Each structure stands twice: as C-alpha cells, then as structure tokens.
Amino acid sequence: MEQLTIISIPMKAKAHNILIDIELARMHGNTELIERLHKKFYAVIPHNNNNPILTENQIYVKKALLMASIKQY
C-alpha cells in the first residue's frame, strides 16, 4: 500500500503558483524554464510516477484540483 503524503495549504499554494509560471513559460516557449519549473513543482508536490512534463490540459486540471482542495479548509 502506498504511503500518503499530507500536503499543507502553503504547499498547495506554492504548487499553484508554479503551475501558473509553467503556463507563462509555455506561452513564451521557454523550454529550459519549463523543465526547471517542473522539477520545482514535483519537489513541492511529490508524485509516485516518473514526473513527466505536464501538458496544458494537465496543468489546468492540477490547478483546479489544488484550488478546490485549498478552499475546503
């Protein structure tokens, strides 16, 4: 069974801001910055997979889920 990691509200907020930065970097085509921001995102919000580069749709969904979970508190 996988161990669950508790993600604090400040961690969620930080991850949300990183996702916004990724979105902006994508708009400007800055692939080097995108890679650095992805590493930063996965450092803040650990994942069990191989930390793939997020697509635009995945960024939107992750932001929406993070914001929804923040509002629950």
C-alpha positions as CSV (number, residue, x, y, z in Angstrom):
1,M,0.0,0.0,0.0
2,E,1.3,3.5,-0.9
3,Q,2.1,5.9,1.9
4,L,0.1,9.1,1.7
5,T,1.8,12.4,2.0
6,I,0.0,15.2,3.7
7,I,0.1,18.4,1.6
8,S,-0.3,21.6,3.5
9,I,-2.2,24.6,2.3
10,P,1.1,26.6,1.8
11,M,2.5,23.7,-0.3
12,K,-0.7,23.7,-2.4
13,A,-0.5,27.5,-2.9
14,K,3.2,27.2,-3.9
15,A,2.4,24.4,-6.4
16,H,-0.4,26.5,-7.8
17,N,1.9,29.4,-8.4
18,I,4.5,27.2,-10.0
19,L,1.8,25.9,-12.4
20,I,1.0,29.4,-13.3
21,D,4.7,30.1,-14.0
22,I,4.8,26.9,-16.2
23,E,1.8,28.2,-18.1
24,L,3.6,31.5,-18.7
25,A,6.8,29.8,-19.7
26,R,4.9,27.7,-22.2
27,M,3.3,30.8,-23.7
28,H,6.8,32.2,-24.2
29,G,8.3,28.9,-25.5
30,N,11.0,28.9,-22.8
31,T,11.7,25.1,-22.6
32,E,14.6,25.5,-20.2
33,L,12.5,27.4,-17.7
34,I,9.6,24.9,-18.2
35,E,12.0,22.0,-17.2
36,R,13.2,23.8,-14.1
37,L,9.7,24.7,-13.0
38,H,8.5,21.1,-13.5
39,K,11.3,19.9,-11.2
40,K,10.3,22.5,-8.7
41,F,6.6,21.5,-8.9
42,Y,7.4,17.8,-8.3
43,A,9.7,18.8,-5.3
44,V,6.7,20.6,-3.7
45,I,4.1,18.1,-4.6
46,P,5.6,14.6,-4.6
47,H,4.3,12.1,-7.2
48,N,4.7,8.3,-7.4
49,N,5.3,8.3,-11.2
50,N,8.3,9.4,-13.1
51,N,7.4,13.1,-13.0
52,P,6.5,13.7,-16.7
53,I,6.4,17.1,-18.3
54,L,2.8,18.3,-17.9
55,T,0.6,19.1,-20.9
56,E,-1.5,22.3,-20.9
57,N,-4.6,20.3,-20.0
58,Q,-2.9,18.6,-17.1
59,I,-1.7,22.0,-15.8
60,Y,-5.3,23.3,-15.9
61,V,-6.7,20.2,-14.1
62,K,-3.9,20.2,-11.4
63,K,-4.5,23.9,-10.8
64,A,-8.3,23.4,-10.5
65,L,-7.8,20.4,-8.1
66,L,-5.3,22.3,-6.0
67,M,-7.6,25.3,-5.7
68,A,-10.6,23.2,-4.8
69,S,-8.7,21.4,-2.1
70,I,-7.4,24.7,-0.6
71,K,-11.0,26.1,-0.5
72,Q,-12.1,23.1,1.6
73,Y,-10.1,24.4,4.5
